[in-house]
């Protein structure tokens, strides 16, 4: 009995789905419900399970681009059964020749071009020869999350006019508030990121153009405040979204940020967790990064990067003292957001962070 392994919908779009890894070798036996292949889209991996017990066989290879509903492989009772099934799907290539299909014509069954396998082997040999005598420590496939991140970042830089403005900001009073809050709410470990999510949602209301996107010939300023929070993973970066951050308490925001970060690290994010963000916050606080020039997360028009927070000498009330400082770095699309409103937005955020009477009203 043949049981095809199909790309599920899972709320994914039709584009940019990649086969990342086969979890079982060709012909290896599997049980029903056992993970057999990992696919990736929008920087999130999905593990597809075996639809039945039997022997797993591949139709698609690692790095192949696929679509929803497409057959990745199959579970069969024997290799002979799978080969018969494979032959029924398409004609076998002629000796030494592989068939190339154009996606726009494949539905009509039109073979558009041929590529000789010997040419492919020659290309691979040339690529390998280009390494010369240099010692190769490791070969890392440029696929999956890493490739998606690369494509998104390049597309972001090529489609917009990105400019970063930076403001050194005094977090001393905010740090004091955080210590007080931790004493009163021992079970809720509030972070600076949690507080920034709340403060950003408030300040964005004063500067609608920052909370916007370009759609065709229009600039859309959103009336909702969905703040993406960048989470670093071993293989890259994902940006789960805290929805309606302006309507939630600081404790609720903190718990949601932690929940989303945990899901991200356990590869459990669903599409609704990372789609629909209107603005993004990226923090370099855990590493030795003083300031940064973050790249905008499309289709948004701005992103805020926060550098390392720590004690530094500063002039405060006319005296040289040690204060808790950081750099806030706002990257904005200059096609949409001019330098003045960008600077005013950053200045207003700095003002609120440095004045307890202002940030307490938002964080209470």
Rosetta silent file (secondary structure, phi, psi, omega in degrees, C-alpha in Angstrom):
SEQUENCE: XXXXXXXXXXXXXXXXXXXXXXXXXXXXXXXXXXXXXXXXXXXXXXXXXXXXXXXXXXXXXXXXXXXXXXXXXXXXXXXXXXXXXXXXXXXXXXXXXXXXXXXXXXXXXXXXXXXXXXXXXXXXXXXXXXXXXXXXXXXXXXXXXXXXXXXXXXXXXXXXXXXXXXXXXXXXXXXXXXXXXXXXXXXXXXXXXXXXXXXXXXXXXXXXXXXXXXXXXXXXXXXXXXXXXXXXXXXXXXXXXXXXXXXXXXXXXXXXXXXXXXXXXXXXXXXXXXXXXXXXXXXXXXXXXXXXXXXXXXXXXXXXXXXXXXXXXXXXXXXXXXXXXXXXXXXXXXXXXXXXXXXXXXXXXXXXXXXXXXXXXXXX
SCORE:     score description
SCORE:     0.000 S_00000001
   1 L     0.000  133.352  179.284    0.000    0.000    0.000 S_00000001
   2 L   -98.613  131.615  175.453    1.302    3.453   -0.961 S_00000001
   3 E  -125.032  102.780 -177.936    0.800    6.425    1.420 S_00000001
   4 E   -63.895  146.748  173.781    2.040    9.727   -0.092 S_00000001
   5 E  -100.363  111.549 -169.253    3.831   12.256    2.129 S_00000001
   6 E  -108.590  145.741  172.017    2.188   15.585    1.273 S_00000001
   7 L   -69.992  116.232 -178.078    3.133   19.214    2.023 S_00000001
   8 L   -79.182  167.121 -179.251    0.347   20.309    4.421 S_00000001
   9 L   -75.759  -59.057  175.192   -1.287   23.725    4.393 S_00000001
  10 L    52.339   26.313  179.693   -0.641   24.752    8.027 S_00000001
  11 L    74.928    7.379 -176.396   -1.524   28.342    7.183 S_00000001
  12 L   -81.821  158.537  173.814    1.541   28.648    4.941 S_00000001
  13 L   -82.540  170.741 -177.877    1.725   30.548    1.684 S_00000001
  14 L   -75.478  -19.910 -173.124    2.397   28.824   -1.622 S_00000001
  15 L   -98.692  160.601  169.192    5.856   30.334   -1.986 S_00000001
  16 L    58.297   42.623  171.124    9.238   29.738   -0.369 S_00000001
  17 E  -103.957  125.501 -174.535    8.689   26.270    1.081 S_00000001
  18 E  -124.152  140.390  171.444   11.950   24.325    1.138 S_00000001
  19 E   -76.651  118.179 -175.054   12.826   20.727    1.947 S_00000001
  20 E   -96.769  -42.650 -174.164   15.383   21.119    4.732 S_00000001
  21 E  -162.399  133.948  168.754   16.118   17.592    5.951 S_00000001
  22 E   -88.196  126.163 -176.239   14.993   14.010    5.579 S_00000001
  23 L   -84.872  -13.957  178.613   14.881   12.497    9.064 S_00000001
  24 L  -127.440  147.189  177.163   14.943    8.921    7.746 S_00000001
  25 L   -72.982  155.921  177.509   17.145    7.274    5.145 S_00000001
  26 L   -59.534  124.573  179.819   15.664    6.088    1.875 S_00000001
  27 L    89.462   -3.798  179.930   14.098    2.674    2.483 S_00000001
  28 L   -73.745  144.231 -178.670   14.224    2.945    6.284 S_00000001
  29 E   -80.481  142.790  179.851   11.223    1.575    8.156 S_00000001
  30 E  -136.857  158.613  173.437    9.008    4.007   10.087 S_00000001
  31 L   -98.268  156.352  177.034    5.923    3.847   12.275 S_00000001
  32 L   -59.584  133.597  179.476    2.790    5.879   11.617 S_00000001
  33 L    88.411   -4.361  178.507    3.136    9.340   13.171 S_00000001
  34 L   -81.842  138.379 -179.272    6.930    9.230   13.237 S_00000001
  35 E   -63.702  133.182 -177.796    8.717   12.311   11.871 S_00000001
  36 E  -123.347  -29.524 -176.703   10.153   11.709    8.400 S_00000001
  37 E  -151.331  145.257  177.925   10.957   15.062    6.769 S_00000001
  38 E  -111.340  129.140  174.146   11.442   18.709    7.784 S_00000001
  39 E  -116.462  160.458 -176.499   10.254   21.579    5.595 S_00000001
  40 E  -136.301  138.270  171.887   10.788   25.283    6.171 S_00000001
  41 E  -150.542  143.278  179.285    8.889   28.434    5.316 S_00000001
  42 L    50.871   38.673  175.995    9.092   31.979    6.651 S_00000001
  43 L    68.205   16.170  177.461   12.027   30.929    8.859 S_00000001
  44 E  -122.069  132.581 -179.984    9.939   28.314   10.708 S_00000001
  45 E   -91.315  144.165  175.809   10.523   24.553   10.411 S_00000001
  46 E  -126.440  130.549  177.215    7.732   21.991   10.228 S_00000001
  47 E   -97.503  121.687 -179.321    8.234   18.284   10.830 S_00000001
  48 E   -96.114  134.430 -175.777    5.953   16.117    8.693 S_00000001
  49 E   -94.905  157.896  177.784    4.977   12.725   10.091 S_00000001
  50 L   -66.752  129.541 -179.661    4.642    9.392    8.332 S_00000001
  51 L   -74.790  -13.865 -179.691    1.024    8.865    7.214 S_00000001
  52 L  -159.588  170.646  175.730    1.380    5.094    7.716 S_00000001
  53 L   -84.746  147.151  179.575    3.812    2.429    8.826 S_00000001
  54 E   152.734 -150.717  179.569    6.210    1.016    6.250 S_00000001
  55 E  -105.783  130.987 -177.103    9.352    2.013    4.336 S_00000001
  56 E   -91.316  138.669  178.902    9.939    5.697    3.605 S_00000001
  57 E  -135.148  144.545 -176.614   11.139    6.830    0.168 S_00000001
  58 E   -93.959  139.791  166.797   12.064   10.285   -1.116 S_00000001
  59 L  -110.749  -34.233  177.670   10.717   12.044   -4.193 S_00000001
  60 L  -106.336  147.362 -177.895   11.998   15.512   -3.291 S_00000001
  61 L  -105.221  164.083  174.287   15.565   16.246   -2.220 S_00000001
  62 L   -57.566  136.794 -177.687   17.041   18.645    0.326 S_00000001
  63 L    88.975  -12.478  178.859   17.040   22.231   -1.048 S_00000001
  64 L   -65.312  138.396  172.329   14.086   21.502   -3.368 S_00000001
  65 E   -87.466  133.890 -177.471   11.396   24.198   -3.457 S_00000001
  66 E  -133.021  171.580 -179.896    7.900   22.749   -3.073 S_00000001
  67 L  -123.602  163.111  176.193    4.292   23.882   -2.858 S_00000001
  68 L   -59.103  134.021  179.914    1.347   23.103   -0.623 S_00000001
  69 L    88.110   -7.982 -178.789   -0.208   19.805   -1.635 S_00000001
  70 L   -77.975  149.689 -178.097    2.914   18.598   -3.442 S_00000001
  71 E   -87.052  121.808 -179.577    4.169   15.051   -2.840 S_00000001
  72 E   -88.555  -32.127 -177.519    7.491   14.907   -0.992 S_00000001
  73 E  -178.356 -158.933 -178.475    7.800   11.145   -0.888 S_00000001
  74 E  -156.976  157.095  170.765    5.851    8.091    0.113 S_00000001
  75 E  -107.458  124.705 -176.469    5.598    5.265    2.612 S_00000001
  76 E  -130.876  165.912  178.607    5.395    1.870    0.891 S_00000001
  77 L   -80.350  -22.017 -179.466    5.489   -1.787    1.836 S_00000001
  78 L  -156.071  163.831  177.497    8.465   -2.457   -0.444 S_00000001
  79 H   -65.278  -35.838 -179.836   10.967   -0.781   -2.746 S_00000001
  80 H   -64.463  -40.159  179.158    9.319   -2.434   -5.754 S_00000001
  81 H   -64.237  -40.084  179.122    5.957   -0.970   -4.819 S_00000001
  82 H   -66.369  -41.737 -179.281    7.490    2.500   -4.510 S_00000001
  83 H   -62.320  -38.106  177.267    9.268    2.241   -7.879 S_00000001
  84 H   -65.839  -39.329  178.190    5.991    1.329   -9.553 S_00000001
  85 H   -65.771  -43.089 -179.796    4.323    4.292   -7.853 S_00000001
  86 H   -62.089  -40.766  179.357    7.165    6.614   -8.875 S_00000001
  87 H   -65.007  -31.967 -179.897    6.907    5.464  -12.503 S_00000001
  88 H   -72.667  -20.233 -178.715    3.204    6.223  -12.490 S_00000001
  89 H   -79.185  -39.432 -178.738    3.860    9.832  -11.448 S_00000001
  90 L  -159.761  159.677  177.430    6.179   10.723  -14.330 S_00000001
  91 L   -68.740  146.063  176.430    8.267    9.137  -17.052 S_00000001
  92 L   -69.151  142.904  176.047   11.758    8.077  -16.109 S_00000001
  93 L   -60.871  148.620  174.065   14.520   10.354  -17.542 S_00000001
  94 L   -69.147  162.969 -177.296   16.357    9.112  -20.579 S_00000001
  95 L   -55.030  124.109  174.408   19.952    7.876  -20.087 S_00000001
  96 L    75.072    5.636 -176.079   22.187   10.743  -19.014 S_00000001
  97 E  -130.288  130.527  175.619   19.432   13.355  -19.346 S_00000001
  98 E  -105.781  145.819 -178.697   17.376   15.026  -16.626 S_00000001
  99 E   -93.495  132.323  177.288   14.071   16.759  -17.321 S_00000001
 100 E  -109.325  130.886 -179.653   13.619   20.365  -16.217 S_00000001
 101 L  -114.231  139.430  171.385   10.084   21.687  -15.757 S_00000001
 102 L   -90.158  129.704 -174.327    8.962   25.287  -15.607 S_00000001
 103 H   -59.073  -33.698 -177.302    6.367   25.711  -12.825 S_00000001
 104 H   -72.169  -21.647 -178.380    4.093   27.884  -14.964 S_00000001
 105 H  -106.812  -12.969 -173.956    3.928   25.206  -17.659 S_00000001
 106 H   -61.924  -33.691 -179.913    4.111   22.067  -15.538 S_00000001
 107 L   -62.469  -26.682  178.889    0.349   22.081  -14.939 S_00000001
 108 L   -90.934    0.714  178.027   -0.113   21.704  -18.688 S_00000001
 109 L    72.690   26.913 -177.171    2.400   18.844  -18.796 S_00000001
 110 L   -97.792  121.622  174.366    4.839   20.676  -21.054 S_00000001
 111 L   -84.359  120.447 -171.622    8.537   19.756  -20.770 S_00000001
 112 L   -93.907  -31.274 -175.947   10.375   22.968  -21.497 S_00000001
 113 E  -156.173  165.372  178.787   14.071   22.082  -21.459 S_00000001
 114 E  -125.212  148.386  177.427   16.644   19.376  -20.972 S_00000001
 115 E  -135.197  123.706 -178.439   19.855   19.401  -19.005 S_00000001
 116 E   -71.847  131.547 -178.616   22.565   16.800  -19.468 S_00000001
 117 H   -62.113  -29.385  179.367   23.637   15.211  -16.192 S_00000001
 118 H   -66.500  -31.068  176.858   27.253   15.311  -17.337 S_00000001
 119 H   -67.697  -38.711  177.531   26.986   19.108  -17.487 S_00000001
 120 H   -62.551  -43.912 -179.955   25.731   19.137  -13.891 S_00000001
 121 H   -63.067  -38.982  178.370   28.673   16.990  -12.813 S_00000001
 122 H   -62.705  -42.561  179.962   31.087   19.313  -14.655 S_00000001
 123 H   -61.989  -41.743  178.788   29.596   22.350  -12.898 S_00000001
 124 H   -63.822  -40.250 -179.872   30.028   20.648   -9.515 S_00000001
 125 H   -64.418  -41.267  178.473   33.630   19.765  -10.340 S_00000001
 126 H   -62.368  -42.617  179.700   34.388   23.357  -11.340 S_00000001
 127 H   -61.385  -44.059 -179.650   32.839   24.603   -8.087 S_00000001
 128 H   -66.353  -39.189 -179.195   34.934   22.184   -6.043 S_00000001
 129 H   -63.560  -28.268 -178.855   38.099   23.056   -7.964 S_00000001
 130 L   -65.055  -14.793  178.933   37.569   26.709   -7.084 S_00000001
 131 L   -75.746  -18.858 -179.820   38.401   25.862   -3.461 S_00000001
 132 L    62.598 -143.370 -178.182   42.003   25.193   -4.463 S_00000001
 133 L   -97.998   11.339 -178.412   44.251   23.738   -1.764 S_00000001
 134 L   -69.099  143.103 -179.654   42.613   25.645    1.073 S_00000001
 135 L   -75.839  124.211  178.230   41.632   23.606    4.111 S_00000001
 136 L   -94.751  117.697  179.058   37.841   23.293    4.431 S_00000001
 137 L   -78.440  -41.765 -176.795   36.766   23.103    8.070 S_00000001
 138 L  -159.211  146.033  173.196   33.047   22.580    7.427 S_00000001
 139 L  -111.856  118.905 -177.690   30.487   22.670    4.628 S_00000001
 140 L  -112.008  118.615  178.284   27.170   24.111    5.745 S_00000001
 141 L   -58.418  127.889 -179.511   24.179   23.796    3.370 S_00000001
 142 L   -88.640   68.071 -176.029   22.904   27.284    2.566 S_00000001
 143 L  -137.133  179.610  174.760   19.255   26.237    2.825 S_00000001
 144 H    64.764 -141.149 -175.021   16.307   26.421    5.196 S_00000001
 145 H   -58.111  -42.869 -177.711   16.114   29.186    7.766 S_00000001
 146 H   -60.902  -41.162 -179.522   19.564   30.583    6.969 S_00000001
 147 H   -70.885  -39.496  178.878   18.713   30.943    3.274 S_00000001
 148 H   -62.936  -43.119  177.792   15.279   32.450    3.997 S_00000001
 149 H   -60.446  -45.200 -179.428   16.827   35.029    6.321 S_00000001
 150 H   -59.769  -47.169 -178.852   19.411   35.891    3.678 S_00000001
 151 H   -62.899  -42.144 -179.248   16.795   36.314    0.956 S_00000001
 152 H   -65.722  -40.393 -178.598   14.554   38.440    3.204 S_00000001
 153 H   -67.770  -42.742  178.511   17.384   40.723    4.305 S_00000001
 154 H   -63.766  -42.941  179.101   18.613   41.302    0.768 S_00000001
 155 H   -62.754  -38.781  179.478   15.055   41.965   -0.424 S_00000001
 156 H   -63.238  -45.267 -178.854   14.533   44.408    2.438 S_00000001
 157 H   -69.599  -32.286 -177.495   17.672   46.390    1.615 S_00000001
 158 H   -80.180  -22.723 -174.707   16.969   46.406   -2.113 S_00000001
 159 H   -96.783   -9.893 -177.532   13.334   47.528   -1.820 S_00000001
 160 L  -134.835  168.377  176.509   13.739   50.437    0.610 S_00000001
 161 L  -106.572   89.090 -170.090   15.955   53.413    1.454 S_00000001
 162 E   -88.111  133.358  179.673   17.039   52.439    4.958 S_00000001
 163 E  -136.058  137.891 -179.530   18.540   54.951    7.364 S_00000001
 164 E  -113.001  129.995  173.395   19.397   54.475   11.049 S_00000001
 165 E  -113.368  144.788 -171.736   19.254   57.200   13.690 S_00000001
 166 E  -127.176  140.688  176.778   20.744   56.588   17.151 S_00000001
 167 E  -136.020  125.018  172.745   20.061   58.065   20.574 S_00000001
 168 E   -74.084  128.272 -171.897   21.965   57.357   23.790 S_00000001
 169 E  -127.356  138.998 -177.231   19.271   56.832   26.404 S_00000001
 170 E   -89.477  113.245 -178.948   19.408   56.794   30.204 S_00000001
 171 L   -97.585    9.953 -173.630   17.746   53.648   31.595 S_00000001
 172 H   -58.854  -49.475 -178.906   18.616   54.370   35.245 S_00000001
 173 H   -66.798  -38.345  178.275   15.095   55.303   36.339 S_00000001
 174 H   -65.930  -36.686  177.172   13.564   52.486   34.293 S_00000001
 175 H   -64.751  -37.777  176.534   16.003   50.036   35.900 S_00000001
 176 H   -64.387  -42.740  177.300   14.875   51.268   39.318 S_00000001
 177 H   -61.058  -40.221 -179.902   11.243   50.739   38.381 S_00000001
 178 H   -62.802  -41.475  178.488   12.107   47.215   37.219 S_00000001
 179 H   -63.642  -41.762  177.252   13.706   46.385   40.575 S_00000001
 180 H   -61.698  -43.579 -177.490   10.605   47.668   42.401 S_00000001
 181 H   -63.406  -40.698 -179.700    8.341   45.681   40.115 S_00000001
 182 H   -65.354  -33.797  177.317   10.302   42.473   40.696 S_00000001
 183 H   -67.422  -38.070 -178.255    9.960   42.935   44.460 S_00000001
 184 H   -82.159  -24.464 -177.858    6.188   43.358   44.154 S_00000001
 185 L  -129.773   69.918 -174.079    5.741   40.615   41.532 S_00000001
 186 L   -56.609  -31.702 -177.471    8.317   37.990   42.456 S_00000001
 187 L   -80.406  -10.812 -177.084    6.903   35.391   40.073 S_00000001
 188 L  -115.623  103.865 -178.175    7.074   37.654   37.030 S_00000001
 189 L   -85.929   90.040 -178.450   10.615   38.449   35.911 S_00000001
 190 L   -72.139  135.109  178.009   10.063   41.575   33.846 S_00000001
 191 L  -109.235  168.376  175.855   12.808   42.387   31.353 S_00000001
 192 H   -64.200  -33.769  177.441   13.742   45.611   29.590 S_00000001
 193 H   -61.595  -44.576  178.442   12.450   44.055   26.360 S_00000001
 194 H   -56.651  -45.927 -178.565    9.038   43.504   27.983 S_00000001
 195 H   -67.123  -38.257  179.098    8.908   47.146   29.051 S_00000001
 196 H   -64.143  -36.943  178.631   10.057   48.386   25.641 S_00000001
 197 H   -58.927  -46.413  178.467    7.252   46.449   23.935 S_00000001
 198 H   -64.916  -45.472 -177.583    4.690   48.285   26.063 S_00000001
 199 H   -65.814  -39.666  179.058    6.353   51.682   25.682 S_00000001
 200 H   -62.650  -43.632  179.708    6.717   51.298   21.909 S_00000001
 201 H   -59.271  -33.787  178.953    3.044   50.460   21.493 S_00000001
 202 H   -73.579  -47.023 -176.457    2.204   53.698   23.314 S_00000001
 203 H   -68.643  -33.259  178.638    4.637   55.956   21.432 S_00000001
 204 H   -59.536  -28.849  178.257    3.617   54.513   18.039 S_00000001
 205 H   -65.095  -28.470  179.297    0.144   55.941   18.620 S_00000001
 206 H   -81.575  -18.682 -177.647    1.689   59.415   18.599 S_00000001
 207 L  -132.313   75.222 -174.486    3.573   58.746   15.344 S_00000001
 208 H   -56.845  -30.563 -176.497    1.290   56.700   13.054 S_00000001
 209 H   -65.357  -25.491  178.786    3.686   56.933   10.107 S_00000001
 210 H   -72.467  -30.264 -178.332    6.241   54.802   12.004 S_00000001
 211 L   -96.908   63.839 -169.593    3.640   52.036   12.393 S_00000001
 212 E  -141.736  173.632  174.518    3.057   51.653    8.660 S_00000001
 213 E  -149.043  160.109  176.505    3.696   49.674    5.492 S_00000001
 214 E   -99.326  126.504  177.811    3.694   50.339    1.756 S_00000001
 215 E  -129.132  103.621 -178.529    0.997   48.542   -0.227 S_00000001
 216 L    64.110 -120.834 -179.959    1.057   49.303   -3.937 S_00000001
 217 L   -99.229   20.075 -178.444    0.593   53.039   -4.377 S_00000001
 218 E  -128.361  150.641  169.148   -0.482   53.630   -0.770 S_00000001
 219 E  -103.662  117.943 -177.884    1.147   54.053    2.620 S_00000001
 220 E  -101.049  117.421  173.083   -0.997   52.240    5.184 S_00000001
 221 E   -95.549  122.847 -173.489   -0.721   53.417    8.799 S_00000001
 222 L   -82.167  144.977  175.617   -2.063   50.707   11.071 S_00000001
 223 L   -96.061    8.696  176.176   -4.513   51.296   13.922 S_00000001
 224 L  -121.720  154.494 -171.798   -3.278   48.175   15.685 S_00000001
 225 L  -125.823   88.529 -177.744    0.020   47.749   17.483 S_00000001
 226 L  -106.053  107.012 -172.093    1.507   44.290   16.953 S_00000001
 227 E   -97.165  117.333  174.914    5.125   44.337   18.138 S_00000001
 228 E   -80.038  139.226  179.538    7.518   41.726   16.780 S_00000001
 229 E  -120.967  113.859 -177.361   10.299   40.658   19.143 S_00000001
 230 E   -66.769  130.672  179.339   13.404   39.190   17.511 S_00000001
 231 E  -121.382  122.052 -179.590   14.471   35.867   19.063 S_00000001
 232 E   -80.603  130.781  175.188   17.927   34.475   18.314 S_00000001
 233 E  -116.228  173.919 -179.387   18.100   30.747   17.552 S_00000001
 234 L   -63.013  -36.659 -175.511   21.054   28.506   16.838 S_00000001
 235 L  -102.540    5.107 -178.517   20.410   28.599   13.094 S_00000001
 236 E   160.158 -144.483 -172.482   19.115   32.142   12.723 S_00000001
 237 E  -141.902  135.500  173.265   16.489   34.590   13.905 S_00000001
 238 E  -124.795  159.582 -175.464   12.708   34.534   14.140 S_00000001
 239 E  -129.914   80.139  173.892   10.324   37.366   15.021 S_00000001
 240 E   -67.883  157.932 -169.555    7.211   36.240   16.904 S_00000001
 241 E  -117.445  130.857  170.532    4.592   38.941   17.420 S_00000001
 242 E   -90.693  109.126 -175.442    2.926   40.304   20.568 S_00000001
 243 L   -82.745  142.525  178.156   -0.493   41.346   19.274 S_00000001
 244 L    49.799   50.657 -176.873   -2.313   44.413   20.575 S_00000001
 245 H   -61.551  -27.251 -179.598    0.540   45.165   22.960 S_00000001
 246 H   -69.304  -21.556 -175.321   -1.088   48.491   23.849 S_00000001
 247 H   -96.548   -1.907 -175.459   -4.116   46.706   25.305 S_00000001
 248 L  -108.965  150.628  176.741   -2.214   44.282   27.548 S_00000001
 249 L   -71.058  164.098  178.330   -0.712   44.739   30.999 S_00000001
 250 H   -59.950  -41.203  179.328    3.043   44.645   31.481 S_00000001
 251 H   -63.370  -43.228  179.984    2.741   41.240   33.167 S_00000001
 252 H   -63.961  -41.679  177.990    0.651   39.882   30.284 S_00000001
 253 H   -62.561  -45.134 -178.674    3.155   41.188   27.724 S_00000001
 254 H   -60.581  -44.517 -179.979    6.064   39.680   29.669 S_00000001
 255 H   -65.667  -36.818 -179.609    4.416   36.269   29.871 S_00000001
 256 H   -70.145  -40.957  177.596    3.573   36.342   26.169 S_00000001
 257 H   -59.362  -44.766 -179.408    7.119   37.317   25.165 S_00000001
 258 H   -66.858  -39.217  178.701    8.511   34.424   27.213 S_00000001
 259 H   -63.904  -44.595 -179.635    5.938   31.998   25.829 S_00000001
 260 H   -66.266  -39.971  178.756    6.708   32.984   22.244 S_00000001
 261 H   -63.642  -40.217  178.584   10.466   32.793   22.823 S_00000001
 262 H   -65.087  -44.254  178.161   10.105   29.312   24.289 S_00000001
 263 H   -62.215  -39.404  179.727    7.979   28.153   21.362 S_00000001
 264 H   -62.395  -44.920 -177.369   10.526   29.618   18.949 S_00000001
 265 H   -71.120  -23.669  177.939   13.419   27.768   20.568 S_00000001
 266 L   -97.469    9.784  179.288   11.418   24.532   20.595 S_00000001
 267 L    57.007   43.770 -177.367   10.389   24.995   16.955 S_00000001
 268 L  -117.318   11.932  179.598    6.710   25.175   17.950 S_00000001
 269 L   -69.717  136.677  172.620    5.707   28.502   16.407 S_00000001
 270 L   -98.989  162.063 -178.150    2.537   28.493   14.310 S_00000001
 271 H   -52.638  -37.528 -178.533    2.000   30.978   11.439 S_00000001
 272 H   -67.437  -15.429  179.735   -0.235   33.188   13.592 S_00000001
 273 H   -78.699  -23.364 -175.630    2.656   33.634   16.020 S_00000001
 274 H  -124.672    5.239  179.862    4.936   35.408   13.535 S_00000001
 275 L  -103.348  152.474  172.368    2.611   37.006   10.982 S_00000001
 276 L    87.205    9.228  178.272    1.008   40.449   11.046 S_00000001
 277 L   -65.219  146.562  178.939    3.606   42.457   12.958 S_00000001
 278 L  -109.961  -14.551 -179.846    3.492   46.244   12.462 S_00000001
 279 E  -160.622  150.389 -176.271    6.812   47.145   14.145 S_00000001
 280 E  -126.179  142.919  174.626    9.824   45.153   15.375 S_00000001
 281 E  -115.632  127.734  177.339   12.117   45.341   18.402 S_00000001
 282 E  -124.282  130.559 -175.972   15.572   43.743   18.254 S_00000001
 283 E  -117.529  133.337  172.857   17.836   43.621   21.295 S_00000001
 284 L  -106.954   23.434 -172.330   21.581   43.098   21.494 S_00000001
 285 L   -64.375  -26.019 -176.761   21.477   43.370   25.259 S_00000001
 286 L   -90.180   -3.539  178.588   22.880   39.909   25.998 S_00000001
 287 L  -124.351  169.348 -176.226   25.966   40.379   23.864 S_00000001
 288 L   -81.821   66.677  178.659   28.710   43.004   23.739 S_00000001
 289 L  -121.402  114.893 -178.424   26.998   45.238   21.169 S_00000001
 290 L   -76.887  -43.467  175.240   26.797   48.942   22.016 S_00000001
 291 L  -153.213  168.811 -172.539   24.671   49.943   19.025 S_00000001
 292 L  -148.896  171.026  171.766   23.531   48.505   15.694 S_00000001
 293 L  -122.785   79.359 -175.463   21.911   49.285   12.373 S_00000001
 294 L   -62.969  149.519  179.126   19.031   46.766   12.307 S_00000001
 295 L   -95.521  135.596 -176.317   17.461   45.856    8.964 S_00000001
 296 L   -60.358  140.810  178.358   13.734   46.444    8.557 S_00000001
 297 L   -92.114   99.805 -176.289   11.477   43.399    8.745 S_00000001
 298 L   -58.887  146.601    6.290    9.269   43.625    5.587 S_00000001
 299 L   -93.911   20.275 -179.927    6.603   44.761    5.022 S_00000001
 300 E   -68.419  164.431 -178.772    7.112   47.062    8.003 S_00000001
 301 L  -109.533    0.488 -179.346    8.662   50.506    7.576 S_00000001
 302 E  -159.800  157.158  176.911   10.737   50.693   10.772 S_00000001
 303 E  -148.915  144.632  177.995   12.567   48.654   13.405 S_00000001
 304 E  -111.265  127.113  173.521   14.149   49.556   16.753 S_00000001
 305 E  -106.121  138.904  179.577   17.428   48.030   17.874 S_00000001
 306 E  -118.908  124.878 -179.067   18.524   48.232   21.505 S_00000001
 307 L   -81.488 -170.532 -179.422   22.185   47.907   22.424 S_00000001
 308 L   -62.854  135.049  178.087   23.851   46.651   25.581 S_00000001
 309 L  -101.909  125.318 -179.045   22.424   48.142   28.775 S_00000001
 310 E  -172.469  174.524 -178.458   24.974   48.852   31.484 S_00000001
 311 E   -72.326  133.988  178.721   26.763   51.346   33.746 S_00000001
 312 E  -148.722  153.983  176.468   28.667   54.139   32.023 S_00000001
 313 E   -69.256  140.424 -179.877   29.989   57.561   32.963 S_00000001
 314 E  -153.615  156.632  173.793   27.572   60.358   32.133 S_00000001
 315 E   -91.059  117.390 -177.373   26.898   63.981   32.947 S_00000001
 316 E  -132.354  121.183 -178.088   23.717   64.099   35.038 S_00000001
 317 L    53.160   41.225  174.958   22.403   67.282   36.632 S_00000001
 318 L    80.185    6.234 -179.221   25.770   68.947   36.030 S_00000001
 319 E  -124.386  151.039  175.257   27.827   66.186   37.648 S_00000001
 320 E   -85.983  113.605 -176.013   29.911   63.326   36.270 S_00000001
 321 E  -135.381  174.362  174.372   28.258   60.175   37.582 S_00000001
 322 E   -98.205  122.902  179.111   27.707   56.515   36.683 S_00000001
 323 E  -125.543  163.639  176.554   24.321   55.910   35.025 S_00000001
 324 E   -91.141  110.451 -172.554   22.658   52.925   33.335 S_00000001
 325 E  -122.236  160.587  170.627   22.805   53.733   29.633 S_00000001
 326 E  -154.460  174.517  174.002   22.110   52.152   26.262 S_00000001
 327 E  -113.281  130.016  172.670   21.734   53.165   22.624 S_00000001
 328 E  -100.422  127.383 -172.750   18.370   53.049   20.885 S_00000001
 329 E  -122.397  111.798 -178.734   18.774   52.630   17.124 S_00000001
 330 E  -103.725  115.126  171.674   15.820   53.299   14.831 S_00000001
 331 E   -96.817  129.795 -178.707   16.080   52.153   11.228 S_00000001
 332 E  -133.792  156.120  177.709   13.371   53.622    9.012 S_00000001
 333 E   -84.014  109.065 -173.704   12.484   53.553    5.331 S_00000001
 334 L   -68.546  -14.532  174.632   13.357   57.056    4.166 S_00000001
 335 L   -64.664  -30.749 -173.377   11.005   56.703    1.192 S_00000001
 336 L  -109.897  -41.024 -173.649    8.114   56.848    3.661 S_00000001
 337 L  -113.557  114.732  178.225    9.490   58.277    6.919 S_00000001
 338 L   -72.565  166.959 -177.645   11.540   61.466    6.790 S_00000001
 339 H   -62.603  -35.727 -177.470   14.390   62.130    9.176 S_00000001
 340 H   -65.571  -54.057  178.602   12.444   64.616   11.311 S_00000001
 341 H   -62.289  -32.409  176.960    9.530   62.347   12.300 S_00000001
 342 H   -64.101  -44.846  179.271   11.988   59.483   12.842 S_00000001
 343 H   -66.818  -38.170  178.813   14.075   61.654   15.165 S_00000001
 344 H   -65.827  -39.771  176.963   10.970   62.955   16.929 S_00000001
 345 H   -61.273  -48.212 -179.262    9.721   59.409   17.511 S_00000001
 346 H   -65.038  -38.192  178.039   13.062   58.350   18.965 S_00000001
 347 H   -64.670  -39.643  178.966   13.250   61.519   21.042 S_00000001
 348 H   -66.980  -40.918  177.781    9.792   60.954   22.469 S_00000001
 349 H   -62.718  -43.421  177.404   10.643   57.349   23.375 S_00000001
 350 H   -59.903  -44.666 -179.549   13.846   58.558   25.069 S_00000001
 351 H   -59.169  -45.526 -178.742   11.882   61.212   26.976 S_00000001
 352 H   -66.228  -42.341 -179.347    9.380   58.681   28.319 S_00000001
 353 H   -62.919  -34.014 -174.760   12.083   56.181   29.313 S_00000001
 354 H   -89.159   -7.012 -177.411   14.017   58.822   31.254 S_00000001
 355 L  -120.694  108.157 -176.727   11.043   60.320   33.133 S_00000001
 356 H   -54.689  -37.040 -178.265    9.349   58.074   35.742 S_00000001
 357 H   -64.919  -21.270  179.292    6.148   60.122   35.759 S_00000001
 358 H   -89.662  -50.117 -174.983    5.709   59.306   32.078 S_00000001
 359 H   -72.885  -25.951  178.354    6.678   55.631   31.868 S_00000001
 360 H   -65.350  -32.682  178.703    4.836   54.677   35.079 S_00000001
 361 H   -65.459  -31.746 -178.031    1.525   55.713   33.520 S_00000001
 362 H   -84.647  -37.262 -172.921    2.126   53.295   30.642 S_00000001
 363 H   -92.590   -2.733 -176.160    3.627   50.423   32.613 S_00000001
 364 L   -64.800    0.000    0.000    1.303   50.465   35.586 S_00000001
